[in-house]
Amino acid sequence: MRTSGWNLVEVLSFLARRVLGMIPIVFGASLIVFIVGHLAPGDPVQILFGDISDPIIEARARASLGLDKPLAVQYLRFLDRLAHLDLGTSYAYPGMRIGRMIGAALPVSLELAIMAVLVAVAVGVPLGAVAALRRHSLLDRAVRFITVLGIAVPFFVIAVILVLVFSLRLRWLPVSGWGTPRDLVLPIVIQMLRPMAYLARITRLSLLQVLGEDYIRTARAKGLPTRLVTFRHALRNAAVTILTTAGLTLSLAFTGAFVTETIFGIPGMGRATVTAIFQRDYPMIQAVVLVYTGLILTLNLMMDLAYAVVDPRIRYA
């Protein structure tokens, strides 16, 4: 099978190389989170069982968790569980499988992040394009002001202001919760502000650069309509840069979930991570880091594939 710029063999070969390249990265991430988990303050036995005065009972408790073994043995057991997709049991919630906890929290965070990025793309790209086409106009200056504001002001500050105005003062939207459309409004607005600002800024800069190219001037000299020149030639050639920024903004949306989910009480990965940190639930923290690592690697792989779809000149090498 061959499309405009690549064939199926090239794609499969590229995917195989990238997946193989992910293995040492995941392995390195697992080693780091394991070491950090064991160097962090707090004794898992005390977290689970409280202060134990009897040394025999304490030794049995450590043995039940496998903490009586050397670190190398514990790490090998940790890897063995990972190989069997077993993330272990929570220290904070005895008997609860971490895989099940993450299975409940991950869809919530993905839903929030994807919706925020979709809104950011839908708003940011047109804003940047209009600002580029109307350079130095009042609209251009307004877009630049909004983008600077969106990037410079920490989003937790914006979150507090929006909650004070729309939830506590006007009572239009709930302060916290998850499950109804009204619950989604403020978290999505807060999550999308910074990605939207980056996308508008990059779209404007990319389009200005492309619009100054010789082939754009030639297209205009031939009498092609401005809309055709903008969408068929300029925006298409700026798409790779915009796509790169969209991928990075999705990463921003994932990491921003830590604050947004905590503020609004959303039962996602961000709030689960913050709770695990306060409870010293190290297996949960390790699992979350690995899941985020896998998500970011998968996202990068999808972005690389999307590049060739957007611009057939890009080949899988």
C-alpha positions in Angstrom: 0.0 0.0 0.0 1.3 3.4 -0.9 -0.1 6.8 -0.2 1.2 10.2 -1.3 4.5 10.1 0.6 5.0 6.8 2.4 4.0 3.1 2.3 2.8 0.5 4.8 6.3 -1.2 5.1 7.9 2.1 6.1 5.2 2.8 8.7 5.4 -0.6 10.3 9.3 -0.5 10.3 9.1 3.0 11.9 6.6 1.8 14.5 8.7 -1.2 15.4 11.8 0.9 15.9 10.0 3.4 18.0 8.4 0.8 20.2 11.7 -0.9 20.7 13.2 2.5 21.5 10.6 3.0 24.2 11.7 -0.1 26.2 14.9 1.4 27.7 13.1 4.7 28.4 10.3 2.8 30.4 13.0 0.7 32.0 14.9 3.8 33.1 11.7 5.4 34.4 10.9 2.3 36.4 14.4 2.3 38.0 14.2 6.0 38.9 10.7 5.8 40.4 11.7 2.7 42.3 14.9 4.3 43.8 13.1 7.6 44.6 10.3 5.6 46.2 12.7 3.9 48.6 14.7 7.0 49.3 11.7 9.1 50.1 10.9 9.7 53.8 8.3 7.5 55.5 8.2 3.8 56.5 5.5 1.8 54.5 5.1 -0.5 57.5 4.2 2.4 59.8 1.9 3.8 57.1 0.0 0.5 56.8 0.1 -0.9 60.4 1.0 2.2 62.5 3.7 2.0 65.2 4.4 -1.6 66.0 6.2 -2.1 69.4 6.8 -5.9 68.9 9.8 -6.4 66.6 8.6 -9.9 65.6 5.3 -8.6 64.4 7.1 -5.8 62.6 9.4 -8.3 60.9 6.4 -10.3 59.8 4.8 -7.1 58.4 7.9 -6.3 56.4 8.1 -9.8 55.1 4.5 -9.7 54.0 5.3 -6.6 51.9 8.6 -8.1 50.6 10.6 -5.3 52.3 12.8 -7.7 54.1 14.6 -8.6 50.8 17.6 -6.7 49.3 16.7 -3.7 47.1 17.9 -5.5 44.0 15.5 -8.4 44.7 12.7 -6.0 45.4 13.4 -4.2 42.1 13.4 -7.5 40.1 10.1 -8.4 41.7 8.8 -5.0 40.8 9.8 -5.5 37.2 8.3 -9.0 37.2 4.9 -7.5 38.3 5.2 -4.9 35.6 5.8 -7.5 33.0 2.6 -9.1 34.1 0.8 -5.8 34.1 0.5 -6.0 37.9 1.0 -2.6 39.5 0.7 -4.0 43.0 -1.5 -3.0 46.0 -2.0 0.4 47.6 -0.4 1.1 50.9 -3.0 3.7 51.8 -6.0 1.5 50.9 -5.0 -2.1 51.8 -6.4 -4.7 49.5 -7.1 -2.2 46.7 -5.3 -3.1 43.4 -3.6 -0.1 42.0 -4.4 -1.2 38.5 -8.1 -0.9 39.3 -7.6 2.5 41.0 -5.8 3.8 37.9 -8.4 2.2 35.7 -11.0 4.3 37.4 -9.0 7.6 37.4 -7.3 7.6 34.0 -10.4 7.9 31.8 -11.5 11.0 33.8 -8.1 12.7 33.3 -8.0 11.7 29.6 -11.5 13.0 29.1 -10.7 16.3 30.7 -7.3 16.8 28.9 -8.6 15.8 25.5 -11.6 18.1 25.7 -9.4 21.0 27.0 -7.0 20.5 24.1 -9.8 20.3 21.5 -11.3 23.5 22.7 -7.8 25.1 22.8 -7.2 24.1 19.2 -10.7 25.2 18.1 -10.1 28.7 19.7 -6.3 29.2 19.5 -5.6 28.3 15.8 -8.3 30.6 14.4 -7.2 33.4 16.8 -3.6 33.1 15.7 -4.6 32.9 12.0 -6.8 36.0 12.2 -4.1 37.9 14.1 -1.5 37.0 11.4 -3.8 38.0 8.5 -4.6 41.3 10.3 -1.1 42.1 11.5 -0.7 45.3 13.6 -4.4 45.8 13.8 -6.4 46.2 17.0 -7.4 42.6 16.8 -3.8 41.5 16.4 -2.8 43.5 19.5 -5.8 42.0 21.5 -4.8 38.5 20.6 -1.2 39.1 21.5 -2.3 40.5 24.9 -4.5 37.5 25.6 -1.7 35.1 24.7 0.8 36.8 26.9 -1.7 36.9 29.7 -2.5 33.2 29.2 1.1 32.2 29.3 2.4 34.5 32.0 -0.4 34.2 34.7 -0.2 30.9 36.6 -3.4 28.9 35.9 -4.1 28.2 39.6 -4.4 32.0 40.0 -6.9 32.1 37.1 -8.7 29.1 38.7 -9.1 31.0 42.0 -10.4 34.1 40.2 -12.9 32.2 38.1 -14.2 30.2 41.1 -14.6 33.4 43.1 -16.5 35.1 40.3 -18.6 32.4 38.6 -19.1 30.0 41.5 -19.1 32.0 44.7 -20.2 35.4 43.5 -22.6 34.7 40.6 -23.4 31.1 41.5 -23.6 30.1 37.9 -21.3 27.1 38.1 -20.5 24.6 40.9 -17.3 24.9 43.0 -16.5 21.3 42.6 -17.8 18.0 41.3 -17.7 15.7 38.3 -20.5 14.1 36.2 -22.7 16.9 34.8 -22.0 19.3 31.9 -21.9 22.3 34.4 -19.1 20.6 36.3 -16.9 20.5 33.2 -17.1 24.2 32.3 -14.6 25.8 34.7 -12.0 22.9 34.7 -12.0 22.9 30.9 -11.7 26.7 30.7 -8.8 26.6 33.1 -7.1 23.6 31.4 -7.4 25.1 27.9 -6.2 28.7 28.6 -2.5 28.1 28.5 -2.6 25.6 25.5 -4.8 28.0 23.7 -2.4 30.9 24.3 0.6 28.8 23.0 -1.4 27.6 19.9 -2.5 31.2 19.0 1.0 32.5 19.4 2.7 29.7 17.4 0.0 29.9 14.7 0.4 33.6 14.3 4.2 33.4 14.1 4.2 30.4 11.7 1.7 32.0 9.4 3.5 35.3 9.3 6.7 33.4 8.3 4.9 31.4 5.6 3.0 34.4 4.3 6.4 36.1 3.6 7.6 33.3 1.4 8.1 33.8 -2.4 5.6 31.1 -3.4 2.8 32.9 -1.4 3.6 36.2 -3.2 3.6 34.3 -6.5 0.2 32.8 -5.7 -1.2 36.2 -4.8 0.4 37.7 -8.0 -1.5 35.1 -10.0 -4.7 36.4 -8.6 -5.6 33.5 -6.3 -8.2 34.4 -3.7 -6.8 35.3 -0.2 -8.9 32.5 1.4 -7.4 29.9 -1.0 -3.8 31.2 -0.5 -4.3 31.2 3.3 -5.9 27.8 3.8 -4.4 25.7 0.9 -0.9 27.0 0.9 0.0 29.1 4.0 -1.9 27.2 6.8 -1.0 23.8 5.3 2.7 24.6 5.4 2.5 26.0 8.9 0.6 22.9 10.0 3.7 20.9 11.2 4.7 23.6 13.6 1.1 24.0 14.8 0.8 20.2 15.2 4.0 20.1 17.3 2.6 22.7 19.6 -0.7 20.9 19.9 1.1 17.8 21.0 3.1 19.7 23.6 -0.1 21.3 24.8 -1.7 17.9 25.4 1.3 17.2 27.7 0.6 20.5 29.4 -3.0 19.5 29.9 -2.0 16.2 31.5 0.4 17.9 33.9 -2.0 20.7 34.6 -4.5 18.1 35.8 -2.6 17.9 39.2 -3.8 21.4 40.1 -7.2 21.5 38.3 -8.4 18.1 39.6 -7.3 18.9 43.2 -9.1 22.3 43.1 -12.3 21.0 41.7 -12.4 17.6 43.4 -12.3 15.7 40.1 -11.6 12.0 40.7 -8.8 11.7 38.1 -5.1 10.8 38.0 -4.0 14.3 39.1 -5.9 14.2 42.4 -5.0 10.5 42.9 -1.3 11.4 42.6 -1.6 14.4 45.0 -3.5 12.2 47.5 -0.9 9.4 47.1 2.0 11.8 47.8 0.4 13.1 51.0 -0.4 9.5 52.1 3.1 8.3 51.2 1.5 5.6 49.0 4.7 4.8 47.1 3.4 1.9 44.9 0.6 4.3 43.7 3.1 7.1 43.0 5.4 4.7 41.1 2.5 3.4 39.0 1.3 6.9 38.2 4.7 8.0 37.0 5.0 4.9 34.8 1.5 5.5 33.4 2.3 9.1 32.6 5.6 8.1 31.0 3.7 5.6 28.8 1.2 8.2 27.9 3.8 10.8 26.9 5.7 8.3 24.8 2.6 7.1 23.0 1.6 10.7 22.4 5.0 11.5 20.8 4.7 8.4 18.6 1.2 9.5 17.4 2.5 13.0 16.7 5.4 11.6 14.6 2.8 9.6 12.6 0.6 12.7 12.2 3.5 14.7 10.8 3.7 12.5 7.7 -0.1 12.7 7.2 0.0 16.5 7.4 3.1 16.9 5.3 3.9 14.0 2.8 7.4 15.4 2.3 8.3 14.0 5.7 9.4 10.4 5.4 9.9 7.7 8.0 13.7 7.3 8.4 
